[in-house]
Amino acid sequence: MSGARPFNSPCTDVCSIDDDTGWCIGCGRTMNEIATWATMGDEARTKVLGALDARKVQIPNRDQRAKRLRRSPY
């Protein structure tokens, strides 16, 4: 497939920004990173993806908060 992008969005459908860190509780991205993901180049996406795991562990009570916020598939 010509022009295919190698990176899918890291969105987990738990969309809520942590007030203290400014990162999404679900995916760990900033509002700017979320808003510009579709137009980001591969290098920028690689940089963001590389930072997400370290960010997510810094969000207080992330797992419990994410469970409360997770969208129902029904």
MDAnalysis code that builds the backbone (N, CA, C; Angstrom):
import MDAnalysis as mda
import numpy as np

u = mda.Universe.empty(222, n_residues=74, atom_resindex=np.repeat(np.arange(74), 3), trajectory=True)
u.add_TopologyAttr("name", ["N", "CA", "C"] * 74)
u.add_TopologyAttr("resid", np.arange(1, 75))
u.add_TopologyAttr("resname", ["MET", "SER", "GLY", "ALA", "ARG", "PRO", "PHE", "ASN", "SER", "PRO", "CYS", "THR", "ASP", "VAL", "CYS", "SER", "ILE", "ASP", "ASP", "ASP", "THR", "GLY", "TRP", "CYS", "ILE", "GLY", "CYS", "GLY", "ARG", "THR", "MET", "ASN", "GLU", "ILE", "ALA", "THR", "TRP", "ALA", "THR", "MET", "GLY", "ASP", "GLU", "ALA", "ARG", "THR", "LYS", "VAL", "LEU", "GLY", "ALA", "LEU", "ASP", "ALA", "ARG", "LYS", "VAL", "GLN", "ILE", "PRO", "ASN", "ARG", "ASP", "GLN", "ARG", "ALA", "LYS", "ARG", "LEU", "ARG", "ARG", "SER", "PRO", "TYR"])
u.atoms.positions = np.array([
    [0.849, -1.178, 0.000],
    [0.000, 0.000, 0.000],
    [0.889, 1.235, 0.000],
    [0.809, 2.021, -0.987],
    [1.653, 3.192, -1.142],
    [1.236, 4.283, -0.162],
    [2.226, 4.921, 0.463],
    [1.964, 6.026, 1.365],
    [1.463, 5.628, 2.736],
    [1.487, 4.361, 3.062],
    [0.996, 3.910, 4.368],
    [1.913, 4.407, 5.471],
    [1.328, 4.800, 6.577],
    [2.093, 5.266, 7.716],
    [2.403, 4.072, 8.617],
    [3.632, 3.946, 9.101],
    [3.998, 2.786, 9.915],
    [3.537, 2.867, 11.366],
    [2.960, 3.989, 11.778],
    [2.586, 4.156, 13.182],
    [1.090, 4.372, 13.326],
    [0.459, 3.534, 14.107],
    [-0.932, 3.762, 14.467],
    [-0.963, 4.662, 15.692],
    [-2.083, 5.271, 15.939],
    [-2.239, 6.112, 17.111],
    [-2.137, 5.258, 18.377],
    [-1.468, 5.765, 19.408],
    [-1.390, 5.037, 20.670],
    [-2.637, 5.223, 21.547],
    [-3.655, 5.854, 21.019],
    [-4.879, 6.117, 21.774],
    [-5.453, 4.807, 22.321],
    [-5.900, 4.855, 23.580],
    [-6.490, 3.689, 24.231],
    [-7.970, 3.906, 24.562],
    [-8.550, 4.988, 24.056],
    [-9.943, 5.359, 24.333],
    [-10.190, 5.666, 25.803],
    [-9.165, 6.072, 26.501],
    [-9.285, 6.586, 27.869],
    [-8.756, 8.011, 27.791],
    [-9.641, 8.915, 27.399],
    [-9.216, 10.270, 27.052],
    [-9.508, 11.249, 28.182],
    [-8.493, 11.510, 28.978],
    [-8.601, 12.463, 30.069],
    [-7.196, 12.944, 30.395],
    [-7.024, 14.254, 30.481],
    [-5.710, 14.816, 30.739],
    [-5.494, 14.949, 32.244],
    [-4.369, 14.424, 32.718],
    [-3.976, 14.555, 34.115],
    [-3.583, 16.007, 34.368],
    [-4.191, 16.633, 35.358],
    [-3.936, 18.048, 35.642],
    [-2.482, 18.324, 36.035],
    [-1.872, 17.411, 36.739],
    [-0.512, 17.649, 37.232],
    [0.552, 17.488, 36.164],
    [0.410, 16.481, 35.314],
    [1.445, 16.210, 34.317],
    [1.136, 16.806, 32.948],
    [-0.150, 16.984, 32.637],
    [-0.543, 17.444, 31.315],
    [-0.571, 16.322, 30.294],
    [-0.489, 15.086, 30.754],
    [-0.484, 13.921, 29.865],
    [-1.823, 13.202, 29.943],
    [-2.206, 12.602, 28.818],
    [-3.424, 11.806, 28.779],
    [-3.258, 10.593, 29.686],
    [-4.256, 10.313, 30.500],
    [-4.205, 9.169, 31.408],
    [-4.156, 7.857, 30.624],
    [-4.787, 7.826, 29.477],
    [-4.809, 6.613, 28.671],
    [-3.525, 6.362, 27.908],
    [-3.131, 7.315, 27.069],
    [-1.998, 7.069, 26.163],
    [-0.705, 7.750, 26.579],
    [-0.784, 8.762, 27.428],
    [0.421, 9.452, 27.882],
    [0.850, 10.637, 27.031],
    [0.087, 10.944, 25.986],
    [0.460, 12.072, 25.130],
    [-0.059, 13.394, 25.685],
    [0.577, 14.493, 25.260],
    [0.093, 15.826, 25.590],
    [-1.053, 16.177, 24.652],
    [-1.787, 17.227, 24.975],
    [-2.872, 17.679, 24.096],
    [-2.319, 18.028, 22.713],
    [-1.172, 18.681, 22.666],
    [-0.574, 19.049, 21.393],
    [-0.193, 17.809, 20.581],
    [0.369, 16.816, 21.240],
    [0.742, 15.582, 20.540],
    [-0.490, 14.851, 20.000],
    [-1.562, 14.866, 20.773],
    [-2.811, 14.246, 20.322],
    [-3.346, 15.002, 19.106],
    [-3.365, 16.326, 19.195],
    [-3.933, 17.151, 18.125],
    [-3.128, 17.086, 16.833],
    [-1.823, 16.903, 16.940],
    [-0.979, 16.935, 15.745],
    [-0.538, 15.549, 15.268],
    [-0.991, 14.484, 15.914],
    [-0.554, 13.127, 15.581],
    [-0.734, 12.812, 14.093],
    [-1.857, 13.171, 13.526],
    [-2.159, 12.827, 12.131],
    [-1.199, 13.485, 11.145],
    [-0.625, 14.604, 11.521],
    [0.274, 15.316, 10.610],
    [1.740, 15.217, 11.001],
    [2.026, 14.546, 12.104],
    [3.409, 14.384, 12.563],
    [4.206, 13.512, 11.609],
    [5.460, 13.830, 11.455],
    [6.351, 12.980, 10.680],
    [6.753, 11.746, 11.476],
    [7.341, 10.792, 10.799],
    [7.729, 9.531, 11.440],
    [8.736, 9.737, 12.570],
    [9.679, 10.655, 12.391],
    [10.680, 10.908, 13.434],
    [10.024, 11.452, 14.702],
    [9.097, 12.376, 14.533],
    [8.386, 12.944, 15.686],
    [7.534, 11.887, 16.377],
    [6.861, 11.053, 15.590],
    [6.045, 9.983, 16.185],
    [6.920, 8.997, 16.952],
    [8.058, 8.659, 16.406],
    [8.983, 7.746, 17.086],
    [9.418, 8.337, 18.423],
    [9.700, 9.619, 18.438],
    [10.119, 10.287, 19.680],
    [9.002, 10.254, 20.720],
    [7.787, 10.562, 20.293],
    [6.643, 10.541, 21.215],
    [6.427, 9.129, 21.748],
    [6.376, 8.152, 20.858],
    [6.151, 6.770, 21.282],
    [7.214, 6.298, 22.268],
    [8.439, 6.737, 22.074],
    [9.527, 6.352, 22.970],
    [9.395, 6.924, 24.370],
    [8.640, 8.002, 24.507],
    [8.481, 8.650, 25.812],
    [7.262, 8.162, 26.594],
    [6.331, 7.496, 25.941],
    [5.036, 7.219, 26.568],
    [5.098, 6.302, 27.785],
    [5.836, 5.209, 27.720],
    [5.879, 4.294, 28.867],
    [6.419, 4.991, 30.113],
    [7.460, 5.780, 29.954],
    [8.042, 6.497, 31.099],
    [7.065, 7.535, 31.649],
    [6.320, 8.161, 30.779],
    [5.326, 9.145, 31.227],
    [4.204, 8.466, 32.003],
    [3.672, 7.390, 31.441],
    [2.499, 6.749, 32.052],
    [2.762, 6.277, 33.472],
    [3.961, 5.821, 33.766],
    [4.238, 5.369, 35.136],
    [4.331, 6.539, 36.110],
    [4.463, 7.745, 35.607],
    [4.538, 8.925, 36.469],
    [3.173, 9.540, 36.775],
    [2.132, 9.064, 36.098],
    [0.785, 9.595, 36.343],
    [0.228, 8.913, 37.592],
    [-0.061, 9.701, 38.638],
    [-0.544, 9.118, 39.897],
    [-1.822, 8.303, 39.715],
    [-1.830, 7.101, 40.276],
    [-3.008, 6.220, 40.263],
    [-3.565, 5.998, 38.858],
    [-2.687, 5.933, 37.879],
    [-3.114, 5.834, 36.482],
    [-4.009, 4.635, 36.224],
    [-3.624, 3.466, 36.675],
    [-4.401, 2.264, 36.376],
    [-5.821, 2.352, 36.923],
    [-5.961, 2.789, 38.173],
    [-7.288, 2.895, 38.770],
    [-8.122, 3.957, 38.060],
    [-7.510, 5.076, 37.744],
    [-8.219, 6.157, 37.065],
    [-8.633, 5.734, 35.662],
    [-7.762, 5.027, 34.981],
    [-8.067, 4.577, 33.623],
    [-9.245, 3.602, 33.618],
    [-9.311, 2.735, 34.614],
    [-10.428, 1.786, 34.696],
    [-11.756, 2.520, 34.842],
    [-11.768, 3.579, 35.626],
    [-12.999, 4.353, 35.812],
    [-13.391, 5.110, 34.549],
    [-12.402, 5.499, 33.758],
    [-12.663, 6.319, 32.587],
    [-12.874, 5.528, 31.301],
    [-12.497, 4.247, 31.317],
    [-12.562, 3.445, 30.086],
    [-13.978, 3.452, 29.525],
    [-14.051, 3.690, 28.235],
    [-15.344, 3.734, 27.553],
    [-15.883, 2.323, 27.360],
    [-17.153, 2.192, 27.546],
    [-17.805, 0.904, 27.352],
    [-17.932, 0.628, 25.853],
    [-17.677, -0.617, 25.446],
    [-17.842, -0.944, 24.023],
    [-19.311, -1.099, 23.629],
    [-20.231, -0.945, 24.570],
    [-21.663, -1.141, 24.301],
    [-22.411, 0.147, 24.325],
])
